[in-house]
């Protein structure tokens, strides 16, 4: 999907000029609404990705838009406006200095050779007489109950009861993971948002409705973990938060998280995942090539893909050491598409040798 977006962008977005449309229910005869619409419309004329339009609290931060969808990180606002039909479908006041809007985003068939649609929510905040954009997190989740431990600041859905003992145990797990991963202790506690339903989870990522493909995610830059999870422990996402932002590579990112944190909210351990993968492998339903191409039941979200990625990471660690793994992990030149190529360059092994090594991790009995 990403390749299709990029190819379409390279050839066509320069000729597409987007304009923020208005739904009939947004009354711009009101001066305030008109001003806010013009502010948002001007945001989508930006030709670079920067935080100029964002709340001053993000002034010294490189990461400020918490929206989980990858398009917001990869493309400038003007590029997004060129690739998608954008419509402000709702605009509401909270008070004199706080409003929010809903934004409908639909791919333009003539520009993007793929179907994409979503509905987002952002706040507009007036600071010292000037309007800025902001994320939903600080405004919509005030009803969440808070509890702090050494390593984790918990924000718990009002639908859940606080599990204080479990919270302290989860904090201890962070120390254990840091030791296993040979990382120093956290500079600041992780924020963990324990959500009871998809609406709460989506809202953290500025989405009114999500795409139903995740039960949790991590904002590595800000150390924020969010999950559809009543369990104070979410080791998979904790690994992401501890390791921080690395290469845009599924095999490294999700492989390490699966290897040390398991999958399915901790319900599937690495050992169980590998056992399932081995059965699939031995039955002929899986092979190395389709696993590496992520051609399993659901790309990026199938436990077989996660387990295969974990086997790749364990192979690197067992044969070349954790330092070698981390050199690849933090190399921004490594991607999902070129992972084996970069691994071969690092180790001096050809694809066939790497395939044999990774397959041994899959077919060997798991202790």
C-alpha positions in Angstrom: 0.0 0.0 0.0 2.8 2.4 0.9 4.5 1.8 -2.4 1.3 2.7 -4.3 1.0 5.9 -2.3 4.6 6.9 -3.0 4.5 6.1 -6.7 1.3 8.1 -7.1 2.8 10.9 -5.2 6.0 11.1 -7.2 4.1 11.4 -10.5 1.0 13.3 -9.7 0.7 15.2 -6.5 2.6 18.2 -7.9 -0.3 18.8 -10.2 -3.0 18.3 -7.7 -4.2 21.3 -5.7 -6.3 20.5 -2.7 -8.7 22.8 -0.9 -10.4 22.2 2.4 -14.1 21.7 1.7 -16.9 22.6 4.2 -19.9 20.5 5.2 -23.1 22.4 5.2 -23.5 22.2 9.0 -20.3 24.3 9.5 -21.7 27.8 9.6 -19.0 30.2 8.4 -21.3 33.2 8.5 -20.2 33.3 12.1 -17.0 35.2 12.2 -15.2 32.9 14.7 -16.1 29.8 12.6 -14.9 31.6 9.5 -11.6 32.5 11.1 -11.0 28.9 12.4 -11.8 27.5 9.0 -9.3 29.8 7.3 -6.7 28.9 9.9 -7.1 25.2 9.2 -7.2 25.8 5.5 -4.0 27.7 5.7 -2.5 24.8 7.6 -3.0 22.6 4.6 -1.1 25.0 2.4 2.2 24.3 4.2 4.9 23.0 2.0 7.0 21.5 4.8 6.4 19.3 7.9 6.8 21.6 10.9 5.1 22.6 14.1 4.5 26.3 13.2 0.7 25.9 13.5 0.9 23.8 16.6 0.5 24.7 20.3 3.5 26.4 21.7 4.1 23.5 24.1 5.5 21.6 21.1 8.0 24.4 20.3 11.1 22.3 21.1 9.7 19.0 20.0 10.2 17.2 16.7 7.2 15.0 17.3 3.9 16.8 18.0 1.2 15.3 15.8 0.0 12.2 17.7 -2.1 10.9 14.8 -1.0 7.3 14.2 -1.6 7.2 10.5 1.6 7.2 8.6 0.5 9.7 6.0 0.9 12.6 8.5 4.5 11.8 9.1 5.5 11.2 5.5 3.8 14.0 3.6 3.5 17.7 4.1 0.0 19.2 4.7 -0.1 20.5 1.1 0.9 17.1 -0.3 -1.9 15.6 1.8 -4.4 18.1 0.4 -3.2 17.2 -3.1 -3.6 13.5 -2.6 -6.9 13.5 -0.6 -10.3 15.1 -0.6 -10.4 17.0 2.7 -13.6 18.2 4.3 -14.3 19.9 7.6 -17.4 18.0 8.6 -17.8 19.5 12.1 -16.6 22.5 14.0 -17.6 23.1 17.6 -16.8 25.5 20.5 -15.9 24.2 23.9 -15.3 27.6 25.3 -14.0 31.0 24.1 -10.5 29.7 23.7 -11.0 26.1 22.8 -12.7 24.5 19.8 -12.4 21.2 17.9 -13.1 20.1 14.3 -13.6 16.8 12.6 -11.8 16.2 9.3 -12.9 13.7 6.7 -10.0 12.4 4.5 -10.7 10.3 1.4 -8.1 9.4 -1.3 -8.5 11.0 -4.7 -8.8 8.1 -7.2 -7.1 10.2 -9.9 -4.1 10.7 -7.7 -3.8 7.8 -5.3 -4.1 4.3 -6.8 -5.6 3.0 -3.6 -8.7 3.4 -1.5 -8.2 5.2 1.8 -10.7 7.0 4.1 -10.7 8.1 7.7 -12.2 10.7 10.1 -10.0 12.7 12.4 -10.4 15.1 15.3 -8.1 18.0 16.3 -8.5 20.8 18.8 -8.0 24.5 18.1 -6.6 26.4 21.1 -6.2 30.1 21.6 -3.0 31.1 23.3 -2.2 34.8 23.8 -4.7 35.8 21.2 -3.5 33.4 18.5 -5.0 30.0 17.4 -3.0 26.8 17.3 -3.7 23.1 16.6 -3.5 20.5 19.3 -4.0 16.8 19.9 -7.0 15.3 21.6 -5.1 13.6 24.5 -4.9 16.5 26.9 -8.6 17.4 26.5 -10.6 14.3 26.0 -9.0 12.0 28.5 -9.4 14.0 31.7 -11.8 11.4 33.0 -9.1 8.7 33.0 -7.9 7.8 36.5 -4.2 8.4 37.2 -1.6 6.4 39.2 2.1 6.8 39.1 4.9 4.3 39.7 8.7 4.6 39.3 8.6 3.7 35.6 5.0 4.2 34.4 2.4 6.9 34.7 -0.9 5.1 34.3 -4.0 6.7 32.8 -6.8 4.2 33.3 -10.2 4.3 31.6 -13.1 5.0 34.0 -14.5 1.7 32.9 -11.7 -0.1 34.7 -10.8 -0.4 38.4 -7.2 0.4 39.4 -5.0 -2.6 39.9 -2.4 -1.0 42.1 -0.4 -4.3 42.8 -0.3 -5.0 39.0 0.8 -1.5 38.3 3.8 -1.8 40.6 4.6 -5.2 39.1 4.5 -3.7 35.6 6.9 -1.0 36.7 9.3 -3.7 37.9 9.0 -5.3 34.5 10.4 -2.2 32.9 13.6 -2.5 35.0 13.9 -6.1 34.0 13.4 -5.4 30.3 16.0 -2.6 30.5 18.5 -5.1 31.9 17.7 -7.7 29.3 18.0 -5.2 26.5 21.2 -3.7 28.0 19.5 -0.3 28.2 19.9 2.3 31.0 16.9 3.1 33.1 14.2 5.3 31.7 15.0 9.1 31.7 11.3 9.7 32.4 8.3 7.4 33.1 6.3 5.9 30.3 2.7 7.1 30.0 0.4 4.1 29.6 -3.2 4.7 28.6 -5.3 1.7 29.4 -8.3 2.0 27.1 -11.6 0.1 27.5 -12.9 0.5 23.9 -11.8 1.5 20.4 -13.2 5.0 20.8 -10.9 5.7 23.6 -7.9 4.2 21.8 -8.6 6.0 18.6 -9.1 9.3 20.3 -5.5 9.2 21.6 -4.5 9.2 18.0 -6.8 12.0 16.9 -9.1 9.6 15.1 -12.9 9.5 15.4 -13.0 6.0 13.9 -10.0 3.8 13.4 -9.2 1.1 10.9 -9.7 -1.8 13.4 -6.2 -3.2 12.9 -4.6 -2.6 16.3 -5.1 -3.3 19.9 -2.2 -1.0 20.9 0.5 1.3 19.8 3.5 3.3 21.0 4.5 6.8 20.4 8.2 6.2 20.9 9.3 9.8 20.7 7.1 10.8 23.7 7.2 7.5 25.5 3.4 7.0 25.2 1.8 3.6 25.2 -1.9 3.1 24.4 -3.7 -0.2 24.5 -7.1 -1.9 24.6 -6.0 -3.6 27.7 -7.1 -4.0 31.3 -3.7 -5.5 32.2 -1.2 -3.0 33.7 1.5 -5.0 31.9 1.9 -4.6 28.2 5.4 -5.8 27.6 5.2 -5.7 23.8 4.5 -2.0 23.8 6.9 -1.4 26.7 9.7 -2.8 24.5 8.9 -0.3 21.8 9.0 2.5 24.4 12.3 1.4 25.9 14.0 1.0 22.6 12.7 4.3 21.2 12.5 5.4 17.6 14.5 3.2 15.3 14.5 2.2 11.6 11.2 2.0 9.8 11.5 -1.7 9.5 8.8 -4.2 10.5 11.2 -7.0 11.1 13.3 -5.1 13.6 10.6 -3.1 15.3 7.9 -5.8 15.8 10.5 -8.6 15.9 12.1 -7.2 19.1 8.7 -6.4 20.6 7.4 -9.9 19.9 10.7 -11.6 21.0 10.8 -9.9 24.4 7.1 -8.9 24.9 5.0 -11.4 23.1 1.9 -10.7 21.1 -1.8 -10.4 21.4 -1.5 -8.2 24.5 0.9 -10.7 26.0 -1.5 -13.7 25.5 0.9 -15.2 23.0 4.5 -15.6 24.1 7.4 -15.7 21.6 7.7 -19.5 22.3 4.0 -20.0 21.5 4.3 -17.8 18.4 7.2 -19.8 17.1 5.5 -23.1 17.7 2.5 -21.8 15.6 4.9 -20.6 12.9 6.7 -23.9 12.9 3.4 -25.9 12.5 2.5 -23.6 9.6 6.0 -24.0 8.1 6.0 -27.8 8.4 2.5 -28.1 6.9 3.6 -26.1 3.8 1.1 -23.3 4.5 4.1 -20.9 5.1 7.4 -20.6 3.5 10.3 -18.2 3.9 9.5 -16.1 0.8 5.8 -15.4 1.6 6.7 -14.7 5.3 9.4 -12.2 4.3 7.0 -10.6 1.9 4.5 -10.4 4.8 2.0 -12.3 2.7 0.2 -13.9 5.6 -3.5 -13.6 6.4 -3.3 -10.0 7.5 -0.2 -7.9 6.5 1.5 -6.4 9.6 -1.1 -7.7 12.1 -0.9 -11.5 11.8 0.8 -13.3 14.7 2.8 -15.4 12.1 4.3 -12.2 10.7 5.3 -11.0 14.2 6.7 -14.4 15.1 8.8 -14.6 11.9 10.1 -11.1 12.6 11.0 -12.2 16.1 12.9 -15.3 14.7 14.9 -12.9 12.5 15.9 -10.8 15.5 16.8 -13.9 17.6 18.9 -15.2 14.7 20.9 -11.9 14.7 21.3 -11.8 18.4 22.3 -15.5 18.7 24.8 -15.4 15.9 26.1 -11.8 15.9 25.2 -10.3 19.2 22.8 -7.7 20.6 25.1 -4.9 19.5 24.8 -5.9 15.9 21.1 -6.0 16.2 21.0 -2.5 17.6 23.3 -1.2 14.9 20.7 -2.3 12.4 17.8 -1.2 14.6 18.9 2.4 14.8 20.1 2.6 11.2 17.5 4.9 9.4 18.6 3.4 6.1 17.1 0.0 7.0 13.5 -0.6 5.8 11.1 -3.4 5.7 11.8 -3.8 2.0 15.6 -3.9 2.2 16.0 -5.7 5.6 17.8 -8.8 4.3 20.0 -6.8 2.0 21.1 -4.6 4.8 21.6 -7.6 7.1 23.7 -9.3 4.5 25.9 -6.2 4.1 26.3 -6.1 7.9 27.2 -9.8 8.4 28.9 -10.6 5.1 26.4 -13.4 4.4 24.3 -13.9 1.3 20.5 -14.2 1.3 20.7 -18.0 1.2 22.9 -18.2 4.3 20.6 -15.8 6.1 17.6 -17.8 5.1 19.1 -21.0 6.5 19.9 -19.2 9.8 16.5 -17.7 10.3 14.8 -21.0 9.3 16.7 -22.8 12.0 15.1 -20.5 14.6 11.7 -21.5 13.2 12.2 -25.2 12.9 14.2 -25.9 16.0 12.4 -27.0 19.2 11.7 -24.0 21.4 13.0 -24.3 25.0 
